[in-house]
Amino acid sequence: MVAVTAMWSIAGVVTRQLEAARSFEITFWRSFFTVIALVILLGRLRGAAPLWRSIVGGGRPLWISGACWAVMFTAFMVALTMTTVANVLVTMASAPLMTALIARFALGHRLAARTWTAIVVAGAGIVWMYALEVRAADARHVLGMAVAVCVPIAAAVNWTVLQRSRGAPIQRDLLPAVLIGAVLSALVTLPLALPLAASPHDLGWLALLGVVQLAIPCLMSVAAGRALNAPEAALLALLEVLMGVAWAWLGGYETPAVHVLGGGLLVLGALAGNEALALRRVAR
């Protein structure tokens, strides 16, 4: 899951390399290249015929998960074109709070005290960053952050679906849900992306996003969801916030404010503390 977040985190700094592609076109091309990569990867992992049977017979969980992936793929990239990398990632950092609450009521999970403590501390860091960002932002930035809110909501629902399917009597293959999400995202954004203006330079970067930043780590995250409970997976996903802000900072494209760095340290501390206590418990 840590490797997943490292690959996810490059989206912001790569997007800043683009010359002509904008907004929905960026989302379309990234989803398009993701579809190609997933067809190849899933075809190798599952075989063409078993993959098709998994999609046809996947049932409601597969399609709910696919819809969640589509929302995440689309809202994330659109938000990145409207506001800063830090604003988008900070907004997405609310995912553990939403995931814990949904898992508590939908799955009846009894969360450990350490997990609740980590969620509260991370939430304090998020509030610190978010409140000051909203106060300083113009209308376009606020709208971008509103679009970004769709990502943690969809992620929370998706993690919960993965958890519920893990305990179901009939085990379903949910890896094709990532492919379904990419196809839906590409289909929805294509009409809004016309006329296409991406240069060959842009297409190279967007292909990198589609394969390395999306297709491979999303398949890995589904596999990780089978071993981690939903709140812990969402907490680990917060590393994307810190890594993404750091890439944009080191690349010289955006300098995060002091409150963003301070809140980020609270989030990282909560994550590290939760995982350290979890490992200590396992060792005992």
N, C-alpha and C positions, 0 to 999 in steps of 0.2 A: 504493500500500500504506500510505503514511503517512495518507492521507485515510481509508482503511478503519479503521485503528486509532483514529483520532479519533472516528469514529462508534461503533465498538464500545465505547469507553471510557465512554460515558455510562450504561451499564446500572446500575452501582452507585448513582449519585446519583439516577437516576430511580426505581429500586426503593424508595429511602428515602422517596419522596413518597406511596407507596400507603397507603390508609386501612384497607381490609378484606381485600383479596386476600392470600393467604398461600401459600407453598411451591409445591405442584404446580399450584394454580390460576393462579399467576403464570406458570408455565411454559406451561400450556395456552393461556391467552389470548395470550401473546406469540407462540407458535407458530401459533395460529389466525390472528392478524392478518398474520403473515408469509406464510402460505399465500395469503391473499387478495391481498396485495401482489405476491407472486411470480407468481401466475396472471395478473395484469394486466400486470406488467412483461415476463415471458417471452412472454406472448401477443403483446405489441407487438413484441418483439425477434425472435421466431421465427415467430409465427403459430400458431393453434390446432392445425392439422393437423400441421405440422412438429414442434411441441413434443410432441405425442402420439407421433409416430413416433420421436422421439429417446428418449423414455422406454421405449417398447416394445422398441426395438432397441439400447438403450444397452449391454447386456451386463453382465458382472460388474463392470467398473470403475465404472460408473454407480451400481450398487446398493451396492457397498462404500463409495463416497464418500458416498452418501445415508445409509447407516447411521452413518458417522462424523459427518456433520452432525447427525443425530438425537441422538447421544450428547453432542456438544458443546452443542447447544441446551438439552438437558434437564439435564445435570449442572451446567452453569454457573449457571443460575437457581436450582436447588435449593440449590447450595452457597452462593449469595449470601444465601439466607434463613436459613442456619445459622451463618454466621460473618461476619467483617468483609470489606469490599471488598478491603482490603490483603491479607488472608490468601488470598482466592480468587485474586487477580491474581498474587501472588507464587508461589503454587503453579503457576499456569498458565505462569509464566515458564520452567519447565523444558522447554518445547516445543522450543527449538532443540537442546538436548542430545539429546532423544529423536529428533528429526527427523534430525539428522546421523548418528546411529548407525544408524537404520533405513535411511536413504538409502545409507549406506556399504555395508551388507550386502545390501540388497535390490536396489539399482541399481548398485552398484560405483562410486559417485562417489569420485573422488579430490579431497578438499577441500584448498583452499589453506591455507598455514600461517597466514595472517591470520584465516581463518575459524575454525580450530581454536583460535587464541589468543583470539579474541573469545568463543568458546564457553566456554573455561576461565575467563576473567575473569568473564563473566556468571554462570557456574556458581558461582563463589566468592561473588558478591553474593547469589545465590539461597540458598546454604547459610547465609550469615550471617543473612539475614532469616528463613529457614524454621526454623532450629534454635532461635532465641530465641523465635519465635512459638509453636512447639510446647511449649517449656518453660513458657511463661506461660499457655497456653490451657487451658480446661476441656474436658470430654469432648465437648460439643456442637461446640465450635470445631474440635477435632481431627477429628471425624466429617465436618464440613463441608469441611475441607481434604482428607480422604480422597476425598470425592465429587468435589472439584475436580480431583484427579489424573487422573480419567477424561478431562478436557478436553484436556490436552497429549498424552496417549497417542493419542486419536482424531485430534487435529490432525496429529500426526506421521505417522500412517498415511495421512491424507487428502492431505497435501502430497506424500507419496511416490507415491500413486496418480496424482495430477495429473502428476507428473514422468514416470512410466512411460507414461501415455497420450499425453503429448506426443511421445514417441519411437516410438510404435507405428506399424506400417505403415498401419493403418486409424485415422484420426483420429475420435474420438467426441466428441460435444457433452456436456460434463459440467456445464454450467450447470443443467440440470434436477435434478441431484443435490441442490442446495440445496432445491428444492421437495419432493423426496422426503423429505429429512431433516425438514423442517418438518411434513409430513403425519404421518410416523411419530411425531414428538415429540408432536404434538397428540393422536393416537390413543392413545398409551401413557399420557399424563398425564390425559386426561379422566376416566376412572373414579376415579382417585386424587384428583381435584380436587373431586368432588361432595361436598356440595352447594355450588354456586357462590355466592360471597358478595361479589364485586367490585361496588363502587359505580360510578355513571357517571363520577365523578372518576377512579377507578382505571382504568376502561376507556379513558379518554382517554390516560393515561400509557402503558398497555400497548399501545395502538395505535401510539403514537410509537415504543416499543421494537420492535414488530414490523416497522414500515416503515423507520424511519431507522436504528435501531441494529442491525437484523438483515438484512432483505431486501436493501436496496440495497448495504451494504458486503460482504455475503457474495458477491453476484454479482460485485462488483468484485474481490474477493480471488481468485476463480476465474480471472478474466481476468489478474490480476497473476501468478498461478502459471504462466501460459504463458510469461512473460518472465523470471521470476526462478527461480534454482535453489532447491531446497527449504530448505536451511539458511539462505540469505539471506532468504527470505520469512519464515521463522520468527523470525529475528533482528529483522527490521523489525516483526513483530507484537508484540515486547516493548514497543514504545512504548505499547501499551494498558495495560500495568502502571503506567507512570509517569503517564499521563494520567488513568487511572481513580482512582488514589490521590489525585492532585491535585484532581480534581473533588469527591471526597468530603471532602477537607480544606477546600477553598475554600467548599464549601456548608455547612460547619459541622457535618457529621454524624459525622465520624470524624477524629481527629487521629492520624496515623501515628507510631509510635515512632521513636526515633533510629536504631535498627538497620535499620528498614524504609527510611528515607531514605538511609542510608549504603549499604545494599545496592543500592538503586535507582540511586544514582549510579554504582556499578560497572557495573550492567547498561547504563545509558545510555552510559557511556564506552566499553564494549565495542562497542556498536552503532555509535556515531559513528566509532570508530576503524576498524572493519571497512568501513563504507561509504565513508569518506574514502579508504582505501587502494584500494578497488575503483574509485572514480571516478578516482583518480590513474593507475591502471593503464590504464583505458579512454582517458584523455587521451593517455597515451604511445603 
